[in-house]
Amino acid sequence: MSSKAKRTLSRLIPILLLAAGAAGTAWMVSSAGADGVWSLLSSLPASGLAAYAVWHLCVAWISGLCWRVLWRRSDAPSVGSPLFSLVWARMVRDAGGDVLPLSQAGGFVLGGRAAFLSGFPATFSAATTAADVALEAGAQILCCAIGAWLLFLASPGSIEPLPTFLVLAGASAAVGGFVAVQCNAVVLSRGIPKLGRFLGELAALEAGFKTLWRDASRWAPCLVLHLAGWFLLAGESWLGLRLLGRDVAFQDVVAMEGMVRAVRSAAFAVPAAVGVQEGATMALGLLVGLDPAAALALSLMKRARDVAFGVPSLLFWQAAEARALAKKDGGEVQEGPSGALSEEI
């Protein structure tokens, strides 16, 4: 297969997955009763939606704070408001994976780019992005383990302990492998010929990773905050169900949310996990006594939330890109974490 055909196929696959997910979502809504789903959504009170939006802003703030604790003031002395900038960059990262037809990895690149445009050094922006992703995944595994345990207590026959343990152990090994790759980027890159000309950049990136992982005062608080963020996200779903008129115990929502997020992460190739999130929410909702219409209504509430917060974040990112271009003489594009290296990879 020619390189051109491979590029065409790589661009076509996400579109096909997105279309399949959208068709699956439409089928699920129809099967659950479109009128019932719409009735639940249309009955949402304005005050409740405002509270839901404020809760999500708290989740976004915690996510940005997780990223912020990986930095020291000396790492980016020129940034006036590091926390605000990283909260916004994190919202861009999430929007890239939840709104644009990109994989989750595409969102990570956009988030690193947004941090760079805010004044953070390019290489360390990329390093902290990858480290933050690893720590968030580690916290997610912990949250999933807690959620699976709670689900087992609530409904002993709903999950099998051994397969669940093996999945969580495998996920933990994958995160550990990801961290090992970060700390050995130069050695591993020697096996990929086309990365040879980027050895200087990879060496700087590896140095950034080692700085982060050798300093527990950076990554340990980040891990704890991410775990708190996962529980706060479960609280957001609990609030959404209350607004939909469904009284589900918080521990059951923690179990459901943790497992849904795990399924979403596993389906990283599907843009915005369209169809995957809806199917997982409906299936796991049944285990905690949630009817299909309410489960789908909750998932669609999340979609609306992603668009409501994601589109403005992306527009501000585009405005920042335009300002960066305007500052360059001759229209030369400013390089950052989404520059030549990421394009080559």
C-alpha positions, 0 to 999 in steps of 0.5 A, spaced: 500 500 500 502 506 498 504 512 503 498 516 500 493 510 500 495 509 507 494 517 509 487 516 506 485 510 510 488 513 516 483 519 515 477 515 513 477 510 519 475 515 524 470 518 520 467 511 519 468 510 526 464 516 528 459 515 523 458 508 526 457 511 533 452 516 531 448 511 528 449 506 534 447 512 538 440 513 534 438 506 534 439 506 542 435 512 543 430 509 538 430 503 542 429 506 549 424 511 546 426 517 543 419 521 546 421 518 553 429 521 552 426 528 550 421 528 555 426 527 560 431 532 557 426 538 556 424 537 563 430 540 566 430 546 570 434 552 568 436 553 575 439 545 575 442 546 569 446 552 571 448 548 577 450 543 573 455 548 569 458 550 575 459 543 578 463 542 571 467 548 572 469 546 578 471 539 575 475 543 570 479 547 575 481 541 579 483 538 572 487 544 571 490 544 578 493 537 577 497 540 571 499 546 575 502 542 581 507 539 576 510 546 574 514 550 578 515 557 578 522 557 575 519 552 569 515 558 566 517 565 569 514 569 564 506 566 565 502 571 569 497 566 571 499 559 571 493 556 574 488 560 569 492 558 563 493 551 565 485 550 566 484 553 559 489 549 556 486 543 559 479 545 557 482 545 550 485 538 551 478 535 553 475 539 547 479 536 542 477 529 544 470 531 546 468 536 540 472 535 534 473 529 530 479 527 533 482 521 537 483 523 545 491 523 543 489 529 538 486 532 544 493 531 548 496 535 542 492 541 542 492 542 550 500 542 550 499 547 544 495 551 548 499 551 554 505 553 549 501 559 547 500 561 554 507 562 555 509 555 557 516 552 554 514 548 548 518 541 551 516 542 558 509 543 556 509 536 552 513 533 558 508 535 563 502 533 558 504 526 557 506 525 565 499 528 567 495 523 562 499 518 565 497 520 572 490 521 570 490 514 567 493 511 574 488 515 578 482 512 573 485 505 575 484 507 582 477 510 581 475 504 577 477 499 582 473 502 587 467 503 583 468 495 581 468 494 589 462 498 590 458 495 584 460 488 587 458 490 594 451 492 591 450 487 586 455 481 587 453 477 581 454 483 576 461 482 575 467 477 576 472 479 581 478 475 577 477 478 570 476 485 573 482 484 577 486 482 571 483 488 567 485 493 572 492 489 573 493 490 565 491 497 565 496 498 571 502 495 567 500 499 561 501 506 565 507 503 568 510 502 561 508 509 558 512 512 564 518 507 562 517 509 555 517 517 557 524 516 561 527 512 555 525 516 549 532 517 546 534 509 547 527 507 544 527 512 538 533 508 536 529 503 533 525 508 529 529 510 523 525 516 521 526 519 529 533 519 528 533 527 526 529 529 532 534 526 537 536 533 540 528 534 541 527 527 544 533 528 549 530 535 552 523 531 552 526 525 556 530 530 561 523 533 562 520 527 564 526 525 568 525 531 572 518 530 573 518 523 575 524 524 580 520 529 584 515 526 588 512 533 590 510 534 583 507 527 581 504 525 588 499 531 589 497 531 582 495 523 582 491 525 589 488 531 585 486 527 579 483 521 584 479 527 587 477 529 580 474 523 578 470 523 584 468 530 583 466 527 576 462 522 579 458 527 583 457 531 577 453 525 574 450 524 580 447 531 580 445 530 573 441 524 575 437 528 580 435 533 575 433 527 571 428 525 577 432 519 578 435 518 585 441 513 585 446 512 590 452 516 590 456 510 591 453 506 585 454 513 580 461 512 582 461 505 580 458 506 574 462 513 572 468 509 573 467 503 569 464 508 563 470 512 563 474 506 563 470 503 557 471 510 553 479 510 554 479 503 551 475 506 545 480 511 544 480 510 537 473 512 536 472 520 535 469 523 542 467 515 544 460 517 540 456 511 541 461 507 546 459 512 551 452 511 550 452 504 550 456 503 556 452 508 560 446 504 558 449 497 560 452 499 566 446 504 568 442 497 568 446 494 573 445 500 578 437 500 577 437 506 572 432 505 566 435 506 559 431 512 557 435 516 563 441 513 562 441 515 555 439 522 557 444 523 562 449 521 556 446 526 552 447 531 557 454 530 557 454 531 550 451 538 550 456 540 556 462 538 552 459 542 546 457 548 551 464 548 554 468 545 548 466 550 543 468 557 546 475 553 549 476 552 541 475 559 539 479 562 544 485 557 542 484 559 535 484 566 537 491 565 541 493 562 534 491 568 530 495 572 535 501 568 535 501 568 527 500 576 527 507 576 532 511 572 527 514 576 521 513 574 514 507 569 517 512 564 519 508 559 524 510 558 531 512 551 533 510 548 539 508 541 542 504 540 535 510 542 531 514 538 526 516 532 531 508 530 532 506 531 525 512 526 523 510 521 528 
